[in-house]
Amino acid sequence: MTRHCWKCGAEWPFCRLPGRNDTCERCGSDLKVCLNCVSYDRTVAYECRDRRAEEIAQKDRSNFCEYFDLARREYVPAASHDSREGQARDRLRKLLGD
């Protein structure tokens, strides 16, 4: 379990949380984003488990959320998410006969 960039998986080497202007040294993407937050959850309202947080439309852009906490997790490349979704959709189509 590491703290890392949501896009490329580069590890965040510092003890502090990333600020609004911090970017990944490898790919240049913003680090203080919803996709990197412990509260990010695609299955809940506004994709955030923290009810106090305001809605943020662009989950991959730097924001001013006061409740941001950089998640510790295993890095899974984005392509794996897409292929898993694709497999699930294919199974559903077969089930429904489409």
C-alpha positions, -999 to 999 in steps of 0.1 A, spaced: 0 0 0 15 33 -11 5 69 -17 9 74 -54 -3 93 -85 -37 83 -96 -27 84 -133 8 68 -136 14 52 -102 45 72 -93 49 71 -55 44 103 -34 77 104 -14 68 131 11 52 128 45 29 158 39 -2 159 18 1 173 -17 -11 209 -21 -32 224 -48 -2 232 -70 16 199 -65 19 177 -96 34 143 -104 70 144 -113 66 116 -139 34 125 -158 26 161 -146 -10 154 -135 -24 171 -104 -22 152 -72 -47 169 -49 -77 155 -68 -107 134 -59 -93 104 -76 -64 104 -51 -86 109 -20 -95 84 7 -132 95 4 -135 89 -33 -161 62 -41 -178 59 -75 -208 42 -59 -220 70 -36 -236 104 -42 -212 129 -58 -186 101 -57 -175 112 -22 -181 94 11 -175 126 31 -209 143 34 -194 176 44 -175 181 12 -189 202 -16 -196 186 -50 -167 187 -73 -174 181 -110 -140 174 -124 -126 145 -103 -92 146 -121 -84 183 -115 -69 200 -85 -94 215 -61 -98 233 -28 -115 205 -9 -108 209 29 -114 172 36 -88 158 11 -66 129 25 -42 111 1 -52 75 0 -28 46 6 -36 18 -18 -22 -5 -44 -18 10 -78 -40 -5 -105 -35 9 -140 -66 26 -155 -66 1 -184 -74 -27 -159 -105 -8 -148 -117 -4 -183 -112 -40 -192 -130 -52 -161 -160 -29 -169 -159 -42 -205 -160 -78 -194 -189 -71 -171 -208 -53 -199 -201 -82 -223 -215 -107 -197 -246 -86 -192 -252 -84 -230 -249 -122 -232 -272 -127 -203 -298 -104 -219 -294 -118 -254 -282 -85 -270 
